[in-house]
Amino acid sequence: MDWTVLTIYGAIALLSAVGVYIVSRRMGDARRPATHPLILSVLAGALWPLLLIGLVEFGSFAAYVKMHRDHDEDIRVEART
């Protein structure tokens, strides 16, 4: 049981680290690159549960913004000069 949990956690951590590294290379700022992108990616992979929570929070925030953006278009007030 313990080895199964550790193996699953390690596999997800490895996939997360690779994913974060690829995304950081693709979306990173070329003028100011990260000093140690591989180490930061490994740390992000080790903390993958926090990344998962962050993705859920981002998704809920994006849904909230979209819901209110569509709702605000109906209430728009035009100012006449």
HELIX and SHEET records of a PDB file:
HELIX    1   1 ASP A    2  MET A   27  1                                  26    
HELIX    2   2 PRO A   37  ALA A   46  1                                  10    
HELIX    3   3 TRP A   48  ASP A   74  1                                  27    
END                                                                             
